[in-house]
Amino acid sequence: AELNQSEYTAMKGVLPHRVLVDDLEKYYGEQIERNEVIAVEKTQFGCTYPSPLLFNLGSMGGYLTLSELYAELGEMEQAYPDLISIMTPLDTTLTAEGRSLYYVRISDNADTDEAETEVLYTALHHAREPLSMMSLVYFMHYLLENYDNDAEVKALLDTTELYFVPCVNPDGYVYNQLTNPNGGGMWRKNRRPLGNGVFGVDLNRNYAYQWGAMPGSSGMTSSSVYRGPSPFSEPETAMMRDFCNQHTFVTAVNIHSYSNLLIHNWEYSTAVPEPGPMNSMAICATSCNSYTHGNAYQTVGYYASGTASDWMYGEQTSKPKTFAFSPEVGAVGQGFWPGPASIELNCQAMLFSNLAIAKYALNETPCLVNLPITSVNLAAHWQEDAATLAWEAPAEFDQTKAFSSQNGHDWVGLSLEKIIGRAGAWEAKIPEPSYVKTYYRLELQNQLGETAESNVAALQQRGFEQSLFQWSLMGRNLKLKLASSKTNGRLVITDIAGNAIVQRQVHSNEMEFRLDELSAGLYLLRYQSQAEEQVEKLVLY
């Protein structure tokens, strides 16, 4: 995990840990200078498209600065005035540092808002993720340059309006440019002043849907995932909200980096709201780049609440639902700032995904591979101390192959113990994971030879579970829900120094506690069982 200085200070001496990189900005600066392409990037991607001739790298370690980005959009409009609109502010509202958010529209008659299917693409919700923006610029160049010579691109732009907001967080991005002009800046949030020298709200925790749901964000202002004082408190997210409400986006792509993932709803919980279409879209969209796909818990292994993609799908009163995806572009080995030689390769990897999600808005199935006729919702969990896979599939799909992976890409066959099925619900015991985190997927077949494929599910090794409990706070009323059926633990609330202030015995899977004896401040919330402990930050106001 990447921690800022205040987060590390709060954790140091409280949680056991090992520092792998003590200065990430220096690390990324040196990585940019080495300019290496790692093996997973060279071999992973199975589709090749012609490189856009007008795509350029920028001056910030290969990445475009904000002014270079805006200049690039202007040059696109000059070269293809019929296909891309003039860069236009989303609103008259300005950010904390006085900047506008801009969008462009790409379509066959770009200057006219026609009654066509609408798709949204965004990048740079987080300022330290420049690969998100570069992959959008690359995609835009590809569309413009291939309209006249590629029937697929022409058909897409003749029937859709594609909207691009390539920088949702201009203040944070410029801050990284000022502190690290050669690339490698690690600022994530916007630049809202919060007092006492503290700045910034995590824009991708500030949307209204499930805002503040725990775990998934923080109420502590110095946290890198600080959700803000209220939903849509930030001008950037308020402008995005209004922009979405003014349009009817059928699908959306909110690009982030890194880890080579395609994340769909929900991001705040373990559930998948519409497993069939979401898994089918994800399987198709990742058929070229082999990204791991699933909801947040199935992919990154943690929860995120108040996100753009969850709001775009979950808010269905002020607008229709939008099938929104959050790709994480770039290999784990190179992090937020891959060297210049890796930029175009990672942009290429997202190209088919961007095309596929747009075509799904037209109810087309654009896959280059044969899609399974049905998708399977797979979950991995511990049940009575046994590692277990559980999935939902039609009863006739009774031929099952299971696979496991250490990294979500290199798969090996996995033997399943006795499979138990009833009315489409199946489960099987599996060998105990040999890695701290192991990934699983299934391939199913029926007697007719028809196939079904699952999402990727992840399971933490025993003793390293991602979450022993979930909690929420309303005023001074703390609600606790255990992930396990065992109730032989205790709840301890300590100050930052580790001194116990409140202790409660946990005797039920769901309990509520009043915390009236605690004053406002920062605390550590600990749940301790026989062999495990989970620690969360708790902020009282």
Summary of the structure (lengths in Angstrom):
residues: 541
radius of gyration: 23.4
end to end distance: 27.0
largest distance: 70.5
contacts: 1840
relative contact order: 0.11
helix: 25%
strand: 27%
